[in-house]
Amino acid sequence: CSWTGSSVNPAIVGGSLTTTVVRNGAEADVTIVVIMAADTTYGTGNWRWSLPYTAGRRSVGDAELTDTGTAYRGGTAIVTDGAALCQIIANDTAAADHVGTAIPHTWATTDILTISLRYPIQ
């Protein structure tokens, strides 16, 4: 999977981006884990993650947005029908904003973002 921004792409320098995919017939179970590091750059705009298969319908999953040592926040991972991209809406922001550089918090070293979702394959 790749991690992109709607304006400028982030770069996971020194951190890690891992994806686990299990295909179950006409569905895919996907887990994406991003661990930020000192040299990670966060790009600009809303973040998106590529998925291995095109979605057969709109689907939602869970996201955990960890501000290490400060807070654990929840989010909703969204896959659009006919797309192979996932975005996250932060659950605890007033405007239910898309996750990005400073949403739901300013991302920093050792922060962790985890996406878990199941979606039908087109």
C-alpha positions as a printed Julia matrix, in Angstrom:
122×3 Matrix{Float64}:
   0.0     0.0    0.0
   1.08    3.58  -0.41
   0.37    6.6    1.8
  -0.47    9.85  -0.01
  -1.69   13.36   0.77
  -4.29   15.26  -1.23
  -1.76   18.08  -1.86
   1.77   16.89  -0.94
   2.62   13.27  -0.14
   3.98   12.27   3.27
   7.17   10.18   3.53
   7.66    7.49   6.16
  11.42    8.08   6.52
  12.8     6.03   9.43
   9.34    4.81  10.48
   7.33    1.92   9.13
   4.3     1.31   6.96
   3.09   -2.28   7.0
   0.08   -3.81   5.3
  -1.48   -7.2    5.92
  -4.02   -8.47   3.39
  -6.1   -11.62   3.58
  -8.45  -12.36   0.7
 -11.54  -14.34   1.69
 -13.31  -15.16  -1.56
 -15.0   -11.93  -2.68
 -13.8    -9.92   0.35
 -10.5    -8.52   1.54
  -9.41   -8.02   5.15
  -6.8    -5.26   5.31
  -4.75   -3.98   8.23
  -2.45   -0.99   7.73
  -0.09    0.2   10.47
   1.95    3.42  10.21
   4.56    4.16  12.9
   5.95    7.68  12.71
   9.66    8.44  13.21
  11.83   11.52  13.74
  12.45   11.94  10.0
   8.89   11.21   8.85
   7.37   14.07   6.87
   3.61   14.47   6.92
   2.79   16.1    3.6
  -0.28   18.33   3.29
  -3.97   17.76   2.87
  -6.09   14.72   3.67
  -4.27   11.41   3.89
  -5.17    8.38   1.77
  -3.93    4.81   1.57
  -4.01    2.65  -1.52
  -5.69   -0.74  -1.22
  -4.85   -3.98  -3.05
  -8.28   -4.42  -4.66
 -11.03   -2.17  -6.02
 -14.03   -2.03  -3.69
 -17.31   -3.53  -4.87
 -19.29   -1.16  -2.64
 -18.78    1.59  -0.07
 -17.44    0.09   3.15
 -16.33    1.31   6.54
 -13.8     0.02   9.05
 -12.01    1.14  12.19
  -8.99    3.34  12.75
  -6.93    3.93  15.87
  -5.06    7.23  15.97
  -2.45    7.07  18.72
  -0.82   10.27  20.0
   1.78    8.34  21.99
   1.84    9.23  25.65
  -1.1    11.63  25.25
  -4.26   10.12  23.76
  -5.88    7.27  21.86
  -8.46    8.46  19.36
 -10.86    6.61  17.15
 -11.62    7.05  13.5
 -13.73    5.61  10.72
 -11.91    4.19   7.7
 -13.91    4.7    4.51
 -13.55    2.9    1.18
 -15.54    4.37  -1.7
 -17.43    2.12  -4.13
 -15.3     1.47  -7.21
 -12.1     2.8   -5.62
  -8.94    1.21  -4.26
  -8.32    3.99  -1.72
  -9.08    4.4    1.97
  -9.46    7.65   3.94
 -10.1     8.19   7.65
 -12.58   10.49   9.35
 -11.48   11.39  12.9
 -14.4    10.64  15.23
 -13.61   13.15  17.96
 -13.18   16.39  16.03
 -15.97   18.95  15.92
 -16.2    18.87  12.13
 -15.53   15.11  11.71
 -12.44   16.0    9.68
 -10.38   13.8    7.39
  -7.16   12.67   9.07
  -4.04   14.52   7.91
  -0.97   16.4    9.08
  -2.55   18.01  12.14
  -5.84   16.12  12.45
  -6.82   14.84  14.95
  -3.51   15.92  16.51
  -0.07   17.04  15.35
   1.65   13.79  14.42
   5.13   13.14  15.86
   7.75   10.47  16.51
   6.33    7.13  17.81
   2.72    8.06  17.01
   0.82    5.15  15.47
  -2.04    5.0   12.98
  -3.83    1.67  12.51
  -6.56    0.88   9.97
  -8.59   -2.35  10.08
 -11.25   -3.0    7.48
 -13.08   -5.61   5.47
 -14.54   -4.75   2.09
 -16.06   -6.57  -0.89
 -13.89   -6.83  -3.97
 -15.23   -5.62  -7.3
